[in-house]
């Protein structure tokens, strides 16, 4: 009976300790960026989204317990050209009025070498597709206020036609104005969420 109690206590302590490793971070948009690039004729045009939010649950003890949840406002697209940005918000591309948000919800996180592979569902242009991409953890540390911070970087490539974004223009000499592959670059700094004290 005593052995059984000790065993149950050890199991409980293991779960307790494992839970202590998990931290929930809130993305800090001021110190983060969501960028992309796409081929235009013979160059790559870059842009970014300026309005995004999300949470990252990071369990350094057991990475499989980690998760990511991100929301991006499509109207916040910015390529440093107002006419182009308005075109990208139009039905030819993101159709921002009908699809105001791009969302990603992870379903699985696994360790792969020095990086982590994040798998999940991307909802873009009203279509949901499974995606998988490597993510690098840059580290964790305390900010000047004593709050925990964590840094992450990730890159992935998507075919925009897979999400129903097919607009293009055929050139007189042959070929197309725009490429189909979109390269996405994420640089994220997140602050640990602190529970508000109830009075």
C-alpha positions in Angstrom: 0.0 0.0 0.0 2.8 2.3 0.9 4.7 1.5 -2.3 1.5 2.3 -4.3 1.1 5.7 -2.5 4.7 6.6 -3.2 4.3 5.6 -6.8 1.2 7.7 -7.2 3.0 10.6 -5.5 6.0 10.3 -7.9 3.7 10.3 -10.9 1.8 13.4 -9.6 5.2 15.2 -9.1 6.3 14.3 -12.6 3.2 15.8 -14.1 3.5 18.8 -11.8 7.2 19.4 -12.8 6.4 18.8 -16.5 3.7 21.5 -16.3 6.1 24.0 -14.8 8.2 23.9 -18.0 5.3 25.1 -20.1 5.1 28.9 -20.6 2.5 30.9 -22.5 3.9 33.8 -24.4 2.0 36.6 -26.2 3.4 37.9 -29.5 4.9 41.4 -29.2 4.1 43.0 -32.5 6.4 46.0 -31.8 9.4 43.7 -31.8 8.2 41.1 -34.3 7.7 41.0 -38.1 5.6 39.0 -40.6 7.2 39.4 -44.0 6.9 37.9 -47.4 8.3 38.1 -50.9 7.1 37.1 -54.4 8.8 37.3 -57.8 7.8 40.2 -60.1 9.2 39.9 -63.6 13.0 39.6 -62.7 13.0 40.8 -59.1 11.5 39.9 -55.7 9.0 42.3 -54.2 8.9 42.3 -50.4 6.1 43.2 -48.1 4.8 42.7 -44.6 1.7 42.6 -42.4 1.6 45.2 -39.6 -1.4 44.0 -37.6 -1.0 40.5 -36.1 -1.4 38.8 -32.8 -1.1 35.3 -31.2 0.1 33.1 -28.4 2.9 30.6 -28.2 2.9 27.8 -25.6 6.5 26.7 -25.2 7.4 23.7 -23.2 11.1 23.3 -23.1 10.8 20.1 -21.1 8.6 18.4 -23.6 8.4 20.2 -27.0 5.4 18.1 -28.0 3.3 20.1 -25.5 4.1 23.3 -27.3 1.6 25.1 -29.6 1.1 28.2 -31.8 -1.9 30.3 -32.5 -1.6 33.3 -34.8 -4.1 35.8 -36.4 -3.1 38.3 -39.1 -5.3 41.1 -40.4 -5.2 41.1 -44.2 -6.0 44.8 -44.5 -2.6 45.5 -42.8 -0.6 44.4 -45.8 2.1 46.9 -46.6 4.5 46.8 -49.6 5.4 50.5 -49.5 3.1 51.3 -52.4 -0.5 52.4 -51.8 -1.9 51.4 -55.2 -0.3 47.9 -55.0 -1.5 47.4 -51.4 -5.1 48.3 -52.5 -4.8 45.8 -55.3 -3.6 43.1 -53.0 -6.6 43.8 -50.7 -9.0 43.5 -53.6 -10.8 40.3 -54.8 -7.9 39.7 -57.2 -5.8 38.6 -54.3 -6.6 38.5 -50.6 -10.2 39.8 -50.9 -9.8 41.4 -47.5 -13.4 42.4 -47.2 -14.6 38.8 -47.3 -11.5 37.4 -45.7 -10.4 39.8 -43.0 -8.0 37.4 -41.3 -5.3 34.9 -42.0 -5.1 32.3 -39.1 -2.7 29.5 -38.2 -3.4 26.9 -35.5 -0.7 24.3 -34.8 -1.6 20.7 -34.4 1.8 19.2 -33.6 5.3 20.3 -32.8 8.2 17.9 -33.0 12.0 18.3 -32.6 14.0 18.0 -35.7 17.8 18.5 -35.1 18.4 21.9 -33.7 15.1 23.2 -35.0 11.5 22.3 -34.4 8.9 21.3 -37.0 5.6 23.0 -36.6 2.6 21.4 -38.2 -0.9 22.8 -38.4 -3.8 24.4 -40.3 -3.4 27.7 -42.3 -6.6 29.5 -43.2 -5.9 31.9 -46.0 -8.3 33.4 -48.6 -11.1 31.4 -47.1 -9.3 28.1 -47.7 -7.8 25.8 -45.1 -4.6 23.8 -45.8 -2.2 21.8 -43.7 1.3 23.3 -43.6 4.5 22.3 -42.0 7.6 24.4 -41.4 10.8 24.5 -39.4 11.1 26.9 -36.5 14.2 28.0 -34.6 14.1 29.1 -31.0 16.5 32.0 -30.6 16.4 31.8 -26.8 14.7 33.1 -23.7 15.6 35.8 -21.2 14.2 38.4 -18.8 13.4 41.9 -20.0 14.3 45.0 -17.9 10.9 44.6 -16.1 11.7 41.1 -15.1 9.3 39.5 -17.5 10.3 36.4 -19.5 10.8 36.9 -23.3 11.3 34.3 -26.0 12.5 34.7 -29.6 11.5 32.5 -32.6 12.3 32.5 -36.3 10.6 30.6 -39.2 10.6 30.5 -42.9 8.2 28.7 -45.3 7.2 28.8 -48.9 3.6 28.5 -50.2 2.1 28.2 -53.6 -0.6 30.9 -53.7 -2.7 29.0 -56.2 -3.2 26.3 -53.5 -5.2 28.9 -51.7 -7.2 30.1 -54.7 -5.1 33.3 -55.3 -4.6 32.9 -59.0 -4.5 36.4 -60.5 -1.7 37.0 -63.0 -0.9 38.6 -66.3 0.6 37.0 -69.4 3.4 39.1 -70.9 3.5 39.9 -74.7 6.9 38.2 -75.0 5.7 35.2 -73.0 5.8 34.3 -69.4 3.9 35.7 -66.4 4.1 38.9 -64.4 4.0 37.2 -61.0 5.5 34.1 -59.6 3.3 31.5 -57.8 5.6 30.8 -54.9 5.4 33.1 -51.9 8.2 33.1 -49.4 7.2 33.9 -45.8 9.6 35.0 -43.1 8.7 35.2 -39.4 10.7 36.9 -36.7 8.9 36.8 -33.4 9.5 38.1 -30.0 7.0 37.1 -27.4 6.4 38.1 -23.8 5.2 35.7 -21.1 1.6 36.2 -20.3 1.2 37.3 -16.7 -2.1 36.4 -14.9 -3.9 39.5 -13.7 -4.4 39.6 -10.0 -8.0 39.6 -8.9 -8.9 42.1 -6.2 
